[in-house]
Amino acid sequence: MQALSDAAATQAFGRQLALRLPAGSILLLAGDLGAGKTCLVQGLAAGLGIDEPITSPTFALAQHYTGRAGALVHLDLYRLEHPVAADELFAQEEEEALALNALMAVEWAERLSFVPEGAWKVHLELVDPDEPDAGRQARLS
């Protein structure tokens, strides 16, 4: 468990992960709304040398980025309530990520009907749900 005091600490954690995870890794992100999933992905992108703004692809569902140190495929499964739809999107984007040798970050991964083999998981949790600025905790597995 790692304590993350604020958004900057969450992004720094993401940067560290980007440097440690091998290219082609899958990172499944779980946590309530506002727990910091997109903030962590912003850190991943910074670690990969991606300069463009990173926002949650809630409506686009997927975004692809290329940086100086690697590529990132960012999924947000929040709007996909049916596991079959989430599984299909994941399969399509996993193929793209493999072709790009990209790190794949999946927000709301609990929408999938399975856990991808070899995937890393980060669970983010607010220290105090009534006070989002109180920080969060991250658990990597």
Secondary structure, DSSP 8 states (H G I E B T S, - for coil): -EEE-SHHHHHHHHHHHHHHS-TT-EEEEE--TTSSHHHHHHHHHHHTT--S-----TTT-EEEEEETTEEEEEEE-TT--SHHHHHHHHHHHHHHHHHHT-EEEEETGGGSSS--TT-EEEEEEES-TT-GGG-EEEEE-
